[in-house]
Amino acid sequence: MKILIVDDSNMMRAMVKRTLGQAGFTGHELAEAPDGAAALDYLTGNPVDIVLSDWNMPNMNGIDLLRSLRSAGNGVTFVFVTSEGTPEMRALASDAGAVGMIEKPFTPEAFKHVLGGLIG
């Protein structure tokens, strides 16, 4: 399985990768992008199975990335990893096509809970 981690913080991308491993999701191919625009460019020629994206990023935020993907007909499984966990943000994410949200600060258990049925 190929997973794209999208976050403007190098440290946060590293933490997501480490937490995926701690949650038992090992052996997967991991790719990274520093913002939504770079992720969109990457996804043009590199299909992935799951996108794990922050919400607030420069150049293109996570919700705009998700909306761009959906408007282009890309139905990739999309999960937010963000501190934006308000009910309004959750509704926006769900309405745009996200299948889940993992709130920062996160734990391996949070990854297991949200990704358990998505990642083998």
N, C-alpha and C positions, 0 to 999 in steps of 0.2 A: 504494500500500500504506500502511496506517495502523499505526503502531508506538506503543505505550504504554510509556514509560520510568518505572519505579517505583523510587524511592530517596528516603530521608529527607534526603539531602544535596543542596542546590541545586547545589553545585559538582560533585558526582558526576554528576548528571543532565546538566549542561552538558558534562562530559567524555565521557559516553556519546554525546551528540549529535555532538560534534566528532569522536570516533573513528569513528562511523558514516560521517561524511562522508569522513574520511581513508581509510577502507576501501573507498570507492567507492559506498556506499549513499546516494545523493543523490536528491532529488526525491520523497521520501516524506513523508507527513504525520506529524508527530511530536506526541504528546501526553505530558503528564507528570502524575504523581501522587506525593505525598510519603510515602505509606505504603500498605499493603495495603487498609486500610479505604476510603481515598479512591479507590484503584484499583477496588475492587469497586463502589463507588457510581458511578464514571465508566462502568464497563463495562455497567452496567444499561441505560443509554440510548445508549451510544456503542460500537458494535462496532468491534473492531480486528482486524488480521491477526496481529500478534505482540505479546506482552508480554515486555519485558526487565525483570526484577525483581531487586532486591537480596533477600537472605535476611533479614538482621537489621534490623528497623524497628519503631518504636513503633506502637501501636494494633492493627496486624495485620502479622505477619511474612510473608515471601514464600511459605513452604511452606503456611501457613494460607490465604493468598490462592489459591494453586493448588488446594488441596483444596476450598475453597469453590466455585471456578469449576467444577471437575470434578463436584462433587456436585449442582450446579445444571444440569448437562448442557452446560456451555460447554467446547467442545473447542479453544479458541483456542491457537495455537502459543505455547508458554511456554518461555522461556530464562532461566536465572538468570545474573546478572552480580554476582558475589559473591566474597568472600575465603574463603568456606566450601567449600573444595574437597577435603575429606577423602573417602576412599572411602565412608564411612558416609553423608555428606551427599549425595554423588552418587547413591548407591543410593536414599536417601529421595526425592530429586528425581525420579529416573527412575520409581520406583514410583508416585509421585503424578501422573505424566504430563508432566513436563518433557522437552523434546526435546534440551536441551543445557545446558551450563554454561560461562560465560566467567569466568575467575578474575581478580580484581583483584590486582595492577595489570595492566591489559590493554593490548594493542597492537592496531593496525589488523589485523595478521595474524591475531590470535585471533578478531576479529570475522569476518574473511573465512572462516576455517576453519569456524566454527560456523554462521554465517548464510548462507554462500555458496549452499547449496542451498535456502534458505528464502526469501530475498529476491531478487527479480528486478532 
